[in-house]
Amino acid sequence: MKIAVLIARVLLGLVFVVFGLNFFFQFLHMAQPPMSDKAQAFSGGLFGSGYFFQYMKVIEITSGLFLIINRYTALFVLLLLPISLNIFLFHAILAPAGLPIGLAVIVLEVFLLFAYRKYYASIFTATPTV
């Protein structure tokens, strides 16, 4: 199990670091797959905000680096959950051409959430005490 967690953690970290850095430096020249009108409208709205993608990519790069170096891993896996879920849902619903990468990201994310589940137990305390 330790080896599987190590592989999943490093793979997920690399995905977010590489694609996060690619947003800023564009060193991977990839052709954009065809997107539906709804997918273009969604992406256009996020880009049009002027800050959202930059903010998200900084979180991705930071989280990915912490996953790779194995520090505060449970926190950063949890921080990447909404991003991973949105990547998956965007490709599953709006742009199916990218579904394989979306599926890989969500599978790695869920696996790591399961692997680090003991660190999340206190979050689900119904009535916390001070």
TIRO-2110 file (N, C-alpha, C; in Angstrom, 1 decimal):
// TIRO-2110
0.8, -1.2, 0.0, N, 1, A
0.0, 0.0, 0.0, CA, 1, A
0.9, 1.3, 0.0, C, 1, A
2.0, 1.2, 0.7, N, 2, A
2.9, 2.4, 0.8, CA, 2, A
3.4, 2.8, -0.6, C, 2, A
3.8, 1.8, -1.4, N, 3, A
4.3, 2.0, -2.7, CA, 3, A
3.2, 2.6, -3.6, C, 3, A
2.0, 2.1, -3.5, N, 4, A
0.9, 2.6, -4.3, CA, 4, A
0.6, 4.1, -3.9, C, 4, A
0.6, 4.4, -2.6, N, 5, A
0.4, 5.8, -2.2, CA, 5, A
1.5, 6.7, -2.7, C, 5, A
2.7, 6.2, -2.6, N, 6, A
3.9, 7.0, -3.1, CA, 6, A
3.7, 7.3, -4.6, C, 6, A
3.4, 6.3, -5.4, N, 7, A
3.2, 6.5, -6.8, CA, 7, A
2.1, 7.4, -7.1, C, 7, A
0.9, 7.2, -6.5, N, 8, A
-0.2, 8.1, -6.7, CA, 8, A
0.1, 9.5, -6.3, C, 8, A
0.7, 9.7, -5.1, N, 9, A
1.0, 11.0, -4.6, CA, 9, A
2.0, 11.8, -5.6, C, 9, A
3.0, 11.1, -6.0, N, 10, A
4.0, 11.7, -7.0, CA, 10, A
3.3, 12.0, -8.3, C, 10, A
2.6, 11.1, -8.8, N, 11, A
1.9, 11.3, -10.1, CA, 11, A
0.9, 12.5, -10.1, C, 11, A
0.1, 12.5, -9.0, N, 12, A
-0.8, 13.6, -8.9, CA, 12, A
-0.1, 14.9, -8.7, C, 12, A
0.9, 14.9, -7.9, N, 13, A
1.8, 16.1, -7.7, CA, 13, A
2.4, 16.6, -9.0, C, 13, A
2.9, 15.7, -9.8, N, 14, A
3.5, 16.0, -11.1, CA, 14, A
2.5, 16.6, -12.1, C, 14, A
1.3, 16.0, -12.1, N, 15, A
0.3, 16.5, -13.0, CA, 15, A
0.0, 17.9, -12.7, C, 15, A
-0.2, 18.3, -11.4, N, 16, A
-0.6, 19.6, -11.1, CA, 16, A
0.6, 20.6, -11.2, C, 16, A
1.8, 20.2, -10.9, N, 17, A
3.0, 21.1, -11.1, CA, 17, A
3.2, 21.3, -12.6, C, 17, A
3.2, 20.3, -13.4, N, 18, A
3.5, 20.5, -14.8, CA, 18, A
2.4, 21.3, -15.5, C, 18, A
1.1, 21.0, -15.3, N, 19, A
0.1, 21.7, -16.0, CA, 19, A
-0.1, 23.1, -15.4, C, 19, A
0.2, 23.3, -14.1, N, 20, A
0.1, 24.6, -13.5, CA, 20, A
1.2, 25.5, -14.1, C, 20, A
2.4, 25.0, -14.1, N, 21, A
3.5, 25.8, -14.7, CA, 21, A
3.3, 26.0, -16.2, C, 21, A
2.7, 25.1, -16.9, N, 22, A
2.5, 25.3, -18.3, CA, 22, A
1.5, 26.4, -18.6, C, 22, A
0.6, 26.7, -17.6, N, 23, A
-0.3, 27.8, -17.8, CA, 23, A
0.5, 29.1, -17.9, C, 23, A
1.5, 29.2, -17.0, N, 24, A
2.3, 30.5, -17.0, CA, 24, A
3.4, 30.5, -18.1, C, 24, A
4.0, 29.4, -18.4, N, 25, A
5.2, 29.4, -19.3, CA, 25, A
5.0, 28.8, -20.6, C, 25, A
3.9, 28.1, -20.8, N, 26, A
3.5, 27.5, -22.1, CA, 26, A
4.6, 26.7, -22.7, C, 26, A
5.2, 25.8, -22.0, N, 27, A
6.3, 24.9, -22.6, CA, 27, A
5.8, 23.7, -23.2, C, 27, A
4.5, 23.3, -23.0, N, 28, A
3.9, 22.2, -23.6, CA, 28, A
2.9, 22.8, -24.7, C, 28, A
3.3, 22.5, -25.9, N, 29, A
2.4, 23.1, -27.0, CA, 29, A
1.4, 22.0, -27.4, C, 29, A
0.3, 22.1, -26.8, N, 30, A
-0.8, 21.1, -27.0, CA, 30, A
-1.9, 21.7, -27.8, C, 30, A
-2.4, 21.0, -28.8, N, 31, A
-3.6, 21.5, -29.5, CA, 31, A
-4.8, 21.4, -28.6, C, 31, A
-5.7, 22.4, -28.7, N, 32, A
-6.9, 22.4, -27.9, CA, 32, A
-7.9, 21.4, -28.6, C, 32, A
-8.4, 20.5, -27.8, N, 33, A
-9.4, 19.6, -28.3, CA, 33, A
-10.7, 20.4, -28.6, C, 33, A
-11.5, 20.0, -29.5, N, 34, A
-12.8, 20.7, -29.8, CA, 34, A
-13.7, 20.7, -28.5, C, 34, A
-14.2, 21.9, -28.2, N, 35, A
-15.1, 22.1, -27.1, CA, 35, A
-16.5, 22.6, -27.5, C, 35, A
-17.5, 22.2, -26.8, N, 36, A
-18.8, 22.6, -27.0, CA, 36, A
-19.0, 24.1, -26.7, C, 36, A
-20.1, 24.7, -27.1, N, 37, A
-20.3, 26.1, -26.9, CA, 37, A
-20.4, 26.3, -25.3, C, 37, A
-21.0, 25.4, -24.6, N, 38, A
-21.1, 25.5, -23.2, CA, 38, A
-19.7, 25.5, -22.5, C, 38, A
-18.9, 24.6, -23.0, N, 39, A
-17.5, 24.5, -22.4, CA, 39, A
-16.7, 25.8, -22.7, C, 39, A
-16.9, 26.3, -23.9, N, 40, A
-16.2, 27.6, -24.2, CA, 40, A
-16.8, 28.7, -23.4, C, 40, A
-18.1, 28.7, -23.2, N, 41, A
-18.6, 29.8, -22.3, CA, 41, A
-18.2, 29.7, -20.9, C, 41, A
-18.1, 28.5, -20.4, N, 42, A
-17.6, 28.2, -19.0, CA, 42, A
-16.1, 28.7, -18.9, C, 42, A
-15.3, 28.2, -19.8, N, 43, A
-13.9, 28.6, -19.8, CA, 43, A
-13.7, 30.1, -20.0, C, 43, A
-14.5, 30.7, -20.9, N, 44, A
-14.4, 32.1, -21.1, CA, 44, A
-14.8, 32.9, -19.9, C, 44, A
-15.8, 32.5, -19.2, N, 45, A
-16.2, 33.2, -18.0, CA, 45, A
-15.1, 33.1, -16.9, C, 45, A
-14.4, 32.0, -16.8, N, 46, A
-13.3, 31.9, -15.8, CA, 46, A
-12.1, 32.7, -16.2, C, 46, A
-11.8, 32.7, -17.5, N, 47, A
-10.7, 33.5, -18.0, CA, 47, A
-11.0, 35.0, -17.9, C, 47, A
-12.3, 35.3, -18.2, N, 48, A
-12.7, 36.7, -18.2, CA, 48, A
-12.7, 37.3, -16.9, C, 48, A
-12.7, 36.5, -15.8, N, 49, A
-12.7, 37.1, -14.4, CA, 49, A
-11.4, 37.9, -14.2, C, 49, A
-10.3, 37.5, -14.9, N, 50, A
-9.1, 38.2, -14.8, CA, 50, A
-8.2, 37.7, -13.7, C, 50, A
-8.7, 36.9, -12.8, N, 51, A
-7.9, 36.4, -11.7, CA, 51, A
-8.0, 34.9, -11.4, C, 51, A
-9.1, 34.3, -11.8, N, 52, A
-9.4, 32.9, -11.3, CA, 52, A
-8.4, 31.9, -11.7, C, 52, A
-8.0, 31.9, -13.0, N, 53, A
-7.1, 30.8, -13.4, CA, 53, A
-5.7, 31.0, -12.8, C, 53, A
-5.2, 32.3, -12.7, N, 54, A
-3.9, 32.5, -12.0, CA, 54, A
-3.9, 32.0, -10.6, C, 54, A
-5.0, 32.3, -9.9, N, 55, A
-5.1, 31.9, -8.5, CA, 55, A
-5.2, 30.4, -8.4, C, 55, A
-6.0, 29.8, -9.2, N, 56, A
-6.1, 28.3, -9.2, CA, 56, A
-4.8, 27.6, -9.6, C, 56, A
-4.1, 28.1, -10.6, N, 57, A
-2.8, 27.5, -11.0, CA, 57, A
-1.7, 27.7, -9.9, C, 57, A
-1.7, 28.8, -9.2, N, 58, A
-0.8, 28.9, -8.0, CA, 58, A
-1.1, 27.9, -7.0, C, 58, A
-2.3, 27.6, -6.7, N, 59, A
-2.7, 26.6, -5.7, CA, 59, A
-2.3, 25.2, -6.3, C, 59, A
-2.5, 25.0, -7.5, N, 60, A
-2.1, 23.7, -8.1, CA, 60, A
-0.6, 23.4, -8.0, C, 60, A
0.2, 24.4, -8.4, N, 61, A
1.6, 24.3, -8.3, CA, 61, A
2.1, 24.1, -6.9, C, 61, A
1.6, 24.9, -6.0, N, 62, A
2.0, 24.8, -4.6, CA, 62, A
1.6, 23.4, -4.0, C, 62, A
0.4, 23.0, -4.3, N, 63, A
-0.1, 21.7, -3.7, CA, 63, A
0.7, 20.6, -4.4, C, 63, A
0.9, 20.6, -5.7, N, 64, A
1.7, 19.6, -6.3, CA, 64, A
3.1, 19.4, -5.8, C, 64, A
3.7, 20.6, -5.5, N, 65, A
5.1, 20.5, -4.9, CA, 65, A
5.0, 19.9, -3.5, C, 65, A
4.1, 20.2, -2.7, N, 66, A
4.0, 19.7, -1.4, CA, 66, A
3.6, 18.2, -1.5, C, 66, A
2.9, 17.7, -2.5, N, 67, A
2.6, 16.3, -2.6, CA, 67, A
3.9, 15.6, -3.0, C, 67, A
4.7, 16.2, -3.9, N, 68, A
5.9, 15.5, -4.3, CA, 68, A
6.9, 15.4, -3.2, C, 68, A
7.1, 16.5, -2.4, N, 69, A
8.0, 16.4, -1.2, CA, 69, A
7.5, 15.8, 0.0, C, 69, A
6.2, 15.4, 0.0, N, 70, A
5.5, 14.7, 1.1, CA, 70, A
5.5, 15.5, 2.4, C, 70, A
5.1, 16.7, 2.3, N, 71, A
4.9, 17.6, 3.5, CA, 71, A
3.5, 18.1, 3.5, C, 71, A
2.8, 18.0, 4.6, N, 72, A
1.4, 18.5, 4.8, CA, 72, A
0.5, 17.8, 3.7, C, 72, A
0.8, 16.6, 3.4, N, 73, A
0.2, 15.9, 2.3, CA, 73, A
-1.3, 15.8, 2.4, C, 73, A
-1.8, 15.4, 3.6, N, 74, A
-3.3, 15.3, 3.8, CA, 74, A
-4.0, 16.6, 3.6, C, 74, A
-3.4, 17.7, 4.0, N, 75, A
-4.0, 19.1, 3.8, CA, 75, A
-4.0, 19.4, 2.3, C, 75, A
-2.9, 19.2, 1.6, N, 76, A
-2.9, 19.5, 0.2, CA, 76, A
-3.8, 18.6, -0.7, C, 76, A
-3.9, 17.3, -0.3, N, 77, A
-4.8, 16.4, -1.0, CA, 77, A
-6.2, 17.0, -0.9, C, 77, A
-6.6, 17.4, 0.3, N, 78, A
-7.9, 18.0, 0.6, CA, 78, A
-8.1, 19.3, -0.2, C, 78, A
-7.1, 20.1, -0.3, N, 79, A
-7.1, 21.4, -1.0, CA, 79, A
-7.3, 21.2, -2.5, C, 79, A
-6.8, 20.1, -3.0, N, 80, A
-6.9, 19.8, -4.4, CA, 80, A
-8.2, 19.1, -4.8, C, 80, A
-9.0, 18.7, -3.8, N, 81, A
-10.2, 18.0, -4.1, CA, 81, A
-11.2, 18.8, -5.0, C, 81, A
-11.6, 20.0, -4.6, N, 82, A
-12.5, 20.7, -5.5, CA, 82, A
-11.9, 21.0, -6.9, C, 82, A
-10.6, 21.2, -7.0, N, 83, A
-10.0, 21.4, -8.3, CA, 83, A
-10.1, 20.1, -9.1, C, 83, A
-9.8, 19.0, -8.5, N, 84, A
-9.8, 17.7, -9.2, CA, 84, A
-11.3, 17.3, -9.6, C, 84, A
-12.2, 17.6, -8.7, N, 85, A
-13.6, 17.3, -9.0, CA, 85, A
-14.1, 18.1, -10.2, C, 85, A
-13.7, 19.4, -10.3, N, 86, A
-14.1, 20.3, -11.4, CA, 86, A
-13.4, 19.9, -12.7, C, 86, A
-12.2, 19.4, -12.6, N, 87, A
-11.5, 18.9, -13.8, CA, 87, A
-12.3, 17.8, -14.4, C, 87, A
-12.6, 16.8, -13.5, N, 88, A
-13.4, 15.6, -13.9, CA, 88, A
-14.7, 16.0, -14.5, C, 88, A
-15.5, 16.8, -13.7, N, 89, A
-16.8, 17.1, -14.2, CA, 89, A
-16.8, 18.0, -15.5, C, 89, A
-15.9, 18.9, -15.6, N, 90, A
-15.8, 19.7, -16.8, CA, 90, A
-15.6, 18.7, -18.0, C, 90, A
-14.7, 17.8, -17.9, N, 91, A
-14.5, 16.9, -19.0, CA, 91, A
-15.6, 15.8, -19.2, C, 91, A
-16.2, 15.4, -18.1, N, 92, A
-17.3, 14.4, -18.2, CA, 92, A
-18.5, 15.0, -18.9, C, 92, A
-18.8, 16.3, -18.6, N, 93, A
-20.0, 16.9, -19.0, CA, 93, A
-19.9, 17.8, -20.2, C, 93, A
-18.8, 18.7, -20.2, N, 94, A
-18.7, 19.7, -21.2, CA, 94, A
-17.7, 19.4, -22.3, C, 94, A
-16.6, 18.7, -22.0, N, 95, A
-15.5, 18.5, -23.0, CA, 95, A
-15.0, 17.1, -22.9, C, 95, A
-15.8, 16.1, -23.4, N, 96, A
-15.5, 14.7, -23.2, CA, 96, A
-14.1, 14.3, -23.9, C, 96, A
-13.6, 15.1, -24.7, N, 97, A
-12.3, 14.7, -25.4, CA, 97, A
-11.2, 14.6, -24.3, C, 97, A
-11.3, 15.3, -23.2, N, 98, A
-10.2, 15.3, -22.2, CA, 98, A
-10.6, 14.4, -21.0, C, 98, A
-11.6, 13.6, -21.2, N, 99, A
-12.1, 12.7, -20.1, CA, 99, A
-11.0, 11.8, -19.5, C, 99, A
-10.1, 11.2, -20.3, N, 100, A
-9.1, 10.3, -19.7, CA, 100, A
-8.2, 11.0, -18.7, C, 100, A
-7.8, 12.3, -18.9, N, 101, A
-7.0, 13.0, -17.9, CA, 101, A
-7.8, 13.3, -16.7, C, 101, A
-9.1, 13.7, -16.9, N, 102, A
-10.0, 14.0, -15.8, CA, 102, A
-10.3, 12.8, -15.0, C, 102, A
-10.4, 11.7, -15.6, N, 103, A
-10.7, 10.4, -14.9, CA, 103, A
-9.4, 10.0, -14.1, C, 103, A
-8.3, 10.2, -14.7, N, 104, A
-7.0, 9.8, -14.0, CA, 104, A
-6.8, 10.7, -12.7, C, 104, A
-7.1, 12.0, -12.9, N, 105, A
-6.9, 12.9, -11.8, CA, 105, A
-7.9, 12.6, -10.6, C, 105, A
-9.1, 12.3, -10.9, N, 106, A
-10.1, 12.0, -9.9, CA, 106, A
-9.8, 10.7, -9.2, C, 106, A
-9.4, 9.7, -10.0, N, 107, A
-9.1, 8.4, -9.4, CA, 107, A
-7.9, 8.5, -8.4, C, 107, A
-6.8, 9.2, -8.8, N, 108, A
-5.7, 9.4, -8.0, CA, 108, A
-6.1, 10.2, -6.7, C, 108, A
-6.9, 11.2, -6.9, N, 109, A
-7.4, 12.0, -5.8, CA, 109, A
-8.2, 11.2, -4.8, C, 109, A
-9.1, 10.4, -5.2, N, 110, A
-10.0, 9.6, -4.3, CA, 110, A
-9.1, 8.5, -3.6, C, 110, A
-8.2, 8.0, -4.4, N, 111, A
-7.3, 7.0, -3.8, CA, 111, A
-6.5, 7.6, -2.6, C, 111, A
-6.0, 8.8, -2.8, N, 112, A
-5.2, 9.5, -1.8, CA, 112, A
-6.1, 9.9, -0.6, C, 112, A
-7.3, 10.4, -0.9, N, 113, A
-8.2, 10.7, 0.2, CA, 113, A
-8.5, 9.5, 1.0, C, 113, A
-8.6, 8.3, 0.4, N, 114, A
-8.8, 7.1, 1.1, CA, 114, A
-7.6, 6.7, 1.9, C, 114, A
-6.4, 6.8, 1.3, N, 115, A
-5.2, 6.5, 2.0, CA, 115, A
-4.9, 7.3, 3.2, C, 115, A
-5.3, 8.6, 3.2, N, 116, A
-5.1, 9.5, 4.3, CA, 116, A
-6.3, 9.8, 5.1, C, 116, A
-7.3, 8.9, 5.1, N, 117, A
-8.6, 9.1, 5.7, CA, 117, A
-8.5, 9.3, 7.2, C, 117, A
-7.5, 8.7, 7.9, N, 118, A
-7.4, 8.8, 9.3, CA, 118, A
-7.1, 10.2, 9.7, C, 118, A
-6.5, 11.0, 8.8, N, 119, A
-6.1, 12.4, 9.2, CA, 119, A
-7.4, 13.3, 9.0, C, 119, A
-8.4, 12.8, 8.4, N, 120, A
-9.6, 13.6, 8.3, CA, 120, A
-10.7, 13.3, 9.3, C, 120, A
-10.5, 12.3, 10.2, N, 121, A
-11.5, 11.9, 11.1, CA, 121, A
-12.0, 13.0, 12.0, C, 121, A
-11.1, 13.9, 12.5, N, 122, A
-11.5, 15.0, 13.4, CA, 122, A
-12.3, 16.0, 12.7, C, 122, A
-12.3, 16.1, 11.4, N, 123, A
-13.1, 17.1, 10.6, CA, 123, A
-14.6, 16.7, 10.8, C, 123, A
-14.8, 15.4, 10.9, N, 124, A
-16.2, 15.0, 10.9, CA, 124, A
-16.8, 14.8, 12.3, C, 124, A
-16.2, 15.5, 13.3, N, 125, A
-16.7, 15.5, 14.7, CA, 125, A
-18.0, 16.4, 14.7, C, 125, A
-19.1, 15.8, 15.2, N, 126, A
-20.4, 16.5, 15.1, CA, 126, A
-20.4, 17.6, 16.1, C, 126, A
-19.9, 17.5, 17.3, N, 127, A
-19.9, 18.6, 18.2, CA, 127, A
-18.5, 18.8, 18.8, C, 127, A
-17.7, 19.6, 18.2, N, 128, A
-16.3, 19.8, 18.7, CA, 128, A
-16.3, 20.5, 20.0, C, 128, A
-15.4, 20.3, 20.8, N, 129, A
-15.2, 21.0, 22.1, CA, 129, A
-13.9, 21.8, 22.0, C, 129, A
-13.9, 22.9, 22.7, N, 130, A
-12.8, 23.8, 22.8, CA, 130, A
-11.9, 23.4, 23.9, C, 130, A
END
